[in-house]
């Protein structure tokens, strides 16, 4: 999804498709699905051979500089940027959220990279104090640029996009079942979460969906009156389809998005009373909430464009 958004922004700016090369975990899949040249990320010899002085390396979008998913993640992604800088290329840290970073060595590494990067464009303020002020811009999540297509006019029930996390999802499911709304479980990472989804589906008698790509996920989310999301991009896609949502704040970036779009969020699974209150409020004021999202998303879409254009103009010397 984020790669499609970045490709759209680059082509809209004026780059040709054949000028774009993606560093990917699965190059063949990337070339097949996105029609872009690709090679394996982590292949620093290939990167050293291909990147030239004056080229542009874009690191992001996403949450790359964090060590909650692995202690070496910041070093892995920073190595690509440092190599590009060594070859005289420009480095744009774009559309990223910083952190959480728990290890001191990773904090020092990321802080040093941010000081050397050509420009840093973040999607929220978390840990933004690590970035030199003269190199820092903010953007909404680049995914907002994507075209949604036709939004379903028939909406019913609540979609629950879950993930494996320390939250007790079942306590929230019990609240929802008692409220009597039709419920559907949704996983964006079926390979990791299928077992949990099937178990919960059987336990509570709920449908379980596993959209295979972001376009299908958009279509699915547009059929609900409310989405409860434990993944950041489930909330972004809900907003893009003008579907009110409640965020499960597993990370500061979720809270930031919810506050930006004036949507409620939970920071603890014990907030079941507030949870049911949020649901009732959204259902009562649904038309107003949906229309509010429509207006906000259009503003964010234009801001993504304007910030990206300004960023490249600064890097390419087209703006003083």
JONORPE-V962691 format. One record per pair of residues at least 6 apart in sequence whose ideal C-beta (glycine too) atoms are under 8 Angstrom apart, sorted by the first residue. I is the first residue (numbers start at 1). J is the second residue. Records with the same first field share a line. If there is no record, write none. Layout:
I: J  J
This chain:
1: 143  146  214  233
2: 60  61  62  95  142  143
3: 22  30  34  36
4: 34  146  214
5: 61  142  143  144  145  146  304
6: 58  60  61  94  95  142
7: 17  20  34  36
8: 145  146
9: 142  145  304  305  308
10: 20
11: 17
12: 305
13: 308  309  312
17: 35  36
18: 37
20: 36  37
21: 36  37  38  39  50
22: 30  34  36  37  38  39
23: 38  39  40  41  43  47  80
24: 30  38  39  40  41
25: 40  41
27: 38  39  40
28: 38
30: 36  38
31: 37  38
33: 213
39: 46  50
40: 46
41: 80
42: 76
44: 79  80  83
47: 80  83  84
48: 83  87
51: 57  83  84  87  89
52: 87  88  89
53: 87  88  89
54: 88  89  90
55: 84  87  89  90
56: 89  90  91  92  315  316
57: 80  81  84  89  90  91  92
58: 92  94
59: 77  80  81  91  92  93  94  96  117
60: 92  93  94  95  96
61: 94  95  96  123  141  142  143
62: 95  96  97
63: 96  97  251  253
64: 73  74  77  96
65: 73  74  77  78  96  98  99  101  110  113
66: 73  74  97  98  99  100  101
67: 73  74  100  101  102  103  106
68: 100  102
71: 103  106
74: 101  106  109  110
75: 106  109
78: 109  110  113
81: 91  93  113  117
82: 113  116
84: 90  91
85: 91  116  117
90: 118  119  315
91: 116  117  118
92: 117  118  119  120  121  311  312  315
93: 113  114  117  119  120  121  122
94: 121  139  142  308  311
95: 121  122  123  139  141  142
96: 121  122  123
97: 122  123  124  126  251  252  253
98: 110  122  126  127  128  130
99: 126  127  252
100: 251  252
101: 107  110  127
107: 130
110: 130
111: 130
114: 120  130  131  132  135
115: 132
117: 135
118: 135  315
119: 135  137  311  314  315
120: 131  135  136  137
121: 136  137  138  139  307  308  311
122: 128  131  136  137  138  139
123: 138  139  140  141  142  253
124: 138  252  253  256  257
125: 138  256
126: 252  253  256
128: 136  138
137: 307  310  311
138: 307
139: 303  304  307  308
140: 260  300  301  303  304  307
141: 232  233  236  257  300  304
142: 304  308
143: 233  236  237  240
144: 236  239  240  297  300  301  304
145: 301  304  305
146: 214  240
148: 218  222  240  241
149: 215  218
151: 222  241  242
152: 219  222  223  241
154: 223
155: 222  223  224  225  243
156: 182  223  224  225
157: 181  182  183  184  224  225  226
158: 176  181  182  183  184  224  225  226  227  228  279
159: 184  186  220  221  223  224  226  227  228
160: 169  172  173  176  183  184  185  186  227  228
161: 186  187  188  221  227  228  229  230  231  234
162: 169  185  186  187  193  196  197  200  230
163: 187  188  189  193  230  231  250
164: 192  193  196
165: 230  248  250
167: 230  248  250  269
168: 269
169: 200  230  269
170: 200
171: 269  270  272
172: 228  269  272  275
173: 183  200  204
175: 272  275  276
176: 183  228  279
177: 183  204
179: 276  279
181: 226  279
183: 204  206
184: 206  207  208  209  224
185: 197  200  201  206  207  208  209
186: 208  209  210  211  217  220  221  234
187: 193  194  196  197  208  209  210
188: 211  217  231  233  234
190: 197  210
194: 210
197: 208  210
198: 208
200: 206  208
201: 207  208
209: 220
211: 217  219  220
214: 233  237
217: 234  237
218: 237  240  241
221: 227  234  237  238  241  243
222: 241  243
224: 243
225: 243  244  283  286
226: 243  244  245  246  279  282  283
227: 234  235  238  243  244  245  246
228: 245  246  248
229: 235  238  245  246  247  248
230: 248  250
232: 251  253  254  257
234: 245
235: 245  247  254  257  258  261  263
236: 257
238: 244  245
239: 245  261  263  293  296  297
240: 297
242: 290  291  293  294  297
243: 290  293
244: 263  282  286  289  290  293
245: 263
246: 263  264  265  266  275  278  279  282
247: 254  255  257  258  263  264  265  266
248: 254  265  266
249: 255  258  265  266  267
254: 265
255: 265  267
257: 263
258: 264  265
259: 265
260: 296  300
261: 293  296
262: 292  296
263: 289  293
264: 274  278  281  282
266: 274  275
282: 289
310: 319
312: 318
313: 319
